[in-house]
């Protein structure tokens, strides 16, 4: 225990077990970045759109029904979270999910929502 909570633990062994399950500072920073990137459902829609393909930024905007400018802002957040990677082909920028674990987590989260549809 780091002494930040006042008083003695009711169950010191359970507290020790729980403390061992806490994320490291590095993993917590990554988790924060990933979770914050999902604060807008539009970003989840972008991740879903890129699950099995790459798309030009303008095509992403078309698929998700947003303006190019708004889509660009969402793509920036996802780039910052290391979830998508841009590739320039002439004057066209195409996006794909990255191979970073953050993209994998977002893809898994997105696919897990399919179960909500199946349950009701």
Helices and strands as residue ranges (DSSP letters): H 12-20, H 25-37, H 41-49, E 55-56, H 57-64, H 68-80, E 84-89, E 92-97, H 101-112, H 114-119
